[in-house]
Amino acid sequence: MLRIGAIITVATIAAAPVILGAVGFTSAGIAGGSIAASMMSSAAIANGGGVAAGSLVAVLQSAGAAGIPVAAKLGLGAAGACIGALF
């Protein structure tokens, strides 16, 4: 059981950057026509033309551009461990 939890924990941390890139949060910015672009458009419309600092879109773009901070990796690892514990 411990092995499955460890595998899911590592997979969760490793998959996060891949998933961010796949939905359009890239190191070069938000990819046109992507899910991220749609999210950014919705956020900008809701905020009168700009994306608010600290919003979900801003945080995800920051992670896509600069990488995921250690604190977030710990949180992802904890979430993966909880999911792994269910198995």
Summary of the structure (lengths in Angstrom):
residues: 87
radius of gyration: 15.1
end to end distance: 7.1
largest distance: 49.7
contacts: 235
relative contact order: 0.22
helix: 71%
strand: 5%
